Amino acid sequence: MRTVTRVRVQFDRHLAETLNAYLFRIGTKEYWLPKKLCSGLVVNKKLGGNVSIPSWLYKEKFGEEPLDEIAEITVVHHVPEKIEAVKTEADDSLIK
């Protein structure tokens, strides 16, 4: 089972920021994102930029599950196989 934990969001324009949040334009809408949840902010004045946010915030702000194309960190849940213990006989020469 795979779980996307962070996604990279592309924005058209970095409009403003406060002490606690960034304001981005994505398409025709504007979104405030909390600074403490953003990482790896890249801003290009002509082309916009991108920022990494948690997948739960992406779902909350954009109303959809993040696609694999924007996944930054994917966690794969792995359940290890049970290994049976091997019983060995003690060698009497090793015991004093």
N, C-alpha and C positions, 0 to 999 in steps of 0.2 A: 504494500500500500504506500502510495506517495503522497506527501503533503507539501504544498508550496508555502513557505514561511515568509518570504519577502519577494516583492516584485519591483521592477524598474519601470517607472512611469515617465513617458515622454510628454513634455509640455511645450506649448507654442511660445509662451512668454512668461517671464518672471516679472510680475507686475509690482509687487510691494512686499515688505516684510515688517513685522513688529518684533518685539523682544521674544515673543513666544510662537510666532507662526509665519509661514510664507503664503503669499497669494500667487497662484499660477492660473494662466488661461490655457485651457485645453479645449481645442475646437472653439465652440461659441460660448462655453461656460467658464465660470471662474470658481476656483476651489481654494479654500483655506486649509492648509495642512500644518499640524503642530510640528515645530522644529525638533522637539525631543524625540519624535518618531521618524524623522527624516534622516537619511544618511547618504553620503556620496553625491551631494548636490553638484551638478555640472551645469553651468550657465554659458550659453553662447548667444551673444546679443542679437545676431542675425537669424539664427536657426532655432532658438528656444533652448532646450536642454533636457535633462532628465534627473530624477531623484529616486532613491530607493525607499519604499515604505513597507510596513507589515501587510501581509495579505488580508488580514481582517479589516484593516483600515481601507484598503482598496475596495473590498466588498461593501463596506459601509458608505463610502463616498460615491462609488460608481455603480453600485447596485448589481454587480455581476461577479461571478467567479473569475479569478485571473487565469488567463490562458498560459499554456506552457511557454509560449514565445517570450513572455515578459517575466517569467520566473527567474529570480536571481539565486535563491537558495531553495533547493528541494530536499526534503528529508525523506528517506526511504525507511519505513519501519520494517525491521527484520526480526523474525522470531527464530532464534537458534534451535537447531535440532538437539534433542536430549541425547547425551552420550552416556551409555551405560558404564558404570564403574567396573573396572577389571580387578578381580580378586586374585592376589598372588600369595603364594606360600612363602613364609619366612624361611630364610636359609639359616640353619642352626649355627653355622660357622661364624655368622656375623654377630650373634648374641653372646655376650660374655657372662 
